[in-house]
Amino acid sequence: MEDQYVETVLGRIRLRVSGEGPAVVFWPSLLMDGTLWNAQAAYFAERFRVVLVDPPGHGGSSPLTGSFSFAECAQVVVQILDALGIDRAHLVGNSWGGMIGGTFAALHPSRVDRAVLMNATASPAGLRQKAEYGVLVRAAQLLGGMRGPLVGPVRDAFLGPTSKRERPEAVAFVNELASRADVSSVRHAVTSVVPRRPDQRELFGTITAPVLVVAGREDATFPVAETQAMADAIPGATFAVLEKTAHLAALENPAEVNAMIDAFLTQ
């Protein structure tokens, strides 16, 4: 894949671009970079133009210096498309990426073909989630990163019992990317995506593009009922649940995820 860089409202964004055909933009979860989607890039690049995004403050993108709005993240997608000469694209997002995929589809309907929103929510964070992530960020700052006693909570937020028991490569991937996170930068993303997350259910009610919403049966971060509530807010959305899968479906269950996305994009 070819590395490309785009200047946006949230700094310089690194992209990994491959393939030819209709464009598919992939945006990952907090603490993850575009490599979360490596299995999808390998699968789709023969028929699609695949764009893997290192989101603001993550991976090879510029560090964040402050919080952001979801509308600004959607504008980042617009600027990526403009820089690559893409008029319209499919958008596939996980967690934070799923939230932004819905925001982008609602605010920029002329730029989206179809959207796949995975392991995500349209609801604001509850008090417990705000408190848990607040403690996590403060502890990471004190420890200088997502390490030591923080490894377990991060792993538990992302992976379910099946992956922790049967998918050592997924555990190693999460441990590696979490340990590389720039805490001084990522804390701004966590603040924006968790405690300051807006209630988007009314906004998502304006989406006109076809949307597939996917939940993981073992997702402890956004349980099935919460992700289904997001699907219910989107007119005509299709909802699916992946068994033996938690918060990082694309990493944990790539074969089934690839087949599901492929069927939805090409139906």
Helices and strands as residue ranges (DSSP letters): E 2-8, E 11-18, E 23-27, G 34-37, H 38-44, E 49-53, H 70-84, E 89-94, H 96-107, G 109-111, E 112-118, H 127-143, G 148-150, H 151-158, H 161-166, H 168-180, H 183-193, H 201-204, E 211-216, H 224-233, E 238-242, H 249-252, H 254-266
